[in-house]
Amino acid sequence: MRFLDWWENRLTASLGFLVFTHMAQIPHMIWNADMYLQLGNISRVNPVLDFFLYGVDLLEAPAIVAVTMSFIAKLRHKYYHAK
């Protein structure tokens, strides 16, 4: 498949994107724990910060697609090019 060949060639860029999204999840997890425990130390202090940290969840969707496509490309390479 041409798309998977194209994806495999851009694997480094997609993995860099995954590193960025997972690093962005660290403050989000701390904020989410503060929301869950209802401590209010970080959450509900600044509405802009709350909106930004809540919006980090939207970064997960492209990361899931990138990981899935990378996995499929690697499996395809392993099974079809090993012959």
C-alpha positions as CSV (number, residue, x, y, z in Angstrom):
1,M,0.0,0.0,0.0
2,R,1.3,3.4,-0.9
3,F,-0.1,5.1,2.1
4,L,1.7,2.7,4.5
5,D,4.9,3.2,2.6
6,W,4.5,7.0,2.9
7,W,3.7,6.6,6.6
8,E,6.7,4.5,7.3
9,N,8.9,7.1,5.7
10,R,7.5,9.7,8.1
11,L,7.7,7.5,11.1
12,T,10.3,9.7,12.9
13,A,8.0,12.8,12.6
14,S,5.0,10.8,13.9
15,L,7.0,9.5,16.8
16,G,8.2,13.1,17.6
17,F,4.5,14.1,17.7
18,L,3.8,11.2,20.1
19,V,6.6,12.4,22.4
20,F,5.1,15.9,22.4
21,T,1.6,14.7,23.2
22,H,2.7,12.4,25.9
23,M,4.9,15.1,27.5
24,A,1.8,17.4,27.4
25,Q,-0.1,14.8,29.3
26,I,2.1,15.1,32.4
27,P,0.7,18.5,33.6
28,H,-2.8,17.3,32.5
29,M,-2.6,14.2,34.7
30,I,-1.6,16.4,37.7
31,W,-4.4,18.8,37.0
32,N,-6.9,15.9,36.5
33,A,-5.9,14.3,39.8
34,D,-6.4,17.7,41.5
35,M,-9.9,17.9,39.9
36,Y,-10.7,14.3,40.9
37,L,-9.5,14.8,44.5
38,Q,-11.2,18.2,44.6
39,L,-8.2,19.9,46.2
40,G,-8.4,23.1,44.1
41,N,-4.6,23.7,44.3
42,I,-4.2,23.8,40.5
43,S,-7.7,23.3,39.1
44,R,-10.4,26.0,39.2
45,V,-7.7,28.7,39.8
46,N,-7.5,30.1,36.3
47,P,-10.2,29.4,33.7
48,V,-7.7,29.8,30.8
49,L,-5.4,27.2,32.3
50,D,-8.3,24.9,33.0
51,F,-9.4,25.2,29.3
52,F,-5.9,24.6,28.1
53,L,-5.4,21.5,30.3
54,Y,-8.8,20.1,29.4
55,G,-8.0,20.7,25.7
56,V,-4.9,18.5,26.0
57,D,-7.3,15.6,25.8
58,L,-7.9,16.5,22.1
59,L,-4.2,15.8,21.4
60,E,-4.7,12.1,22.2
61,A,-6.9,11.4,19.1
62,P,-4.1,12.0,16.6
63,A,-1.6,10.2,18.8
64,I,-3.8,7.1,18.8
65,V,-4.0,7.2,15.0
66,A,-0.3,7.7,14.7
67,V,0.5,4.8,17.0
68,T,-2.0,2.5,15.2
69,M,-0.6,3.4,11.7
70,S,3.0,2.9,12.9
71,F,2.1,-0.5,14.3
72,I,0.4,-1.5,11.1
73,A,3.3,-0.3,9.0
74,K,5.8,-2.2,11.1
75,L,3.7,-5.4,11.0
76,R,3.3,-5.1,7.3
77,H,7.1,-4.6,6.9
78,K,7.8,-7.6,9.1
79,Y,5.5,-10.0,7.3
80,Y,5.6,-8.9,3.7
81,H,9.2,-7.9,3.4
82,A,10.6,-10.8,5.3
83,K,10.1,-13.3,2.4
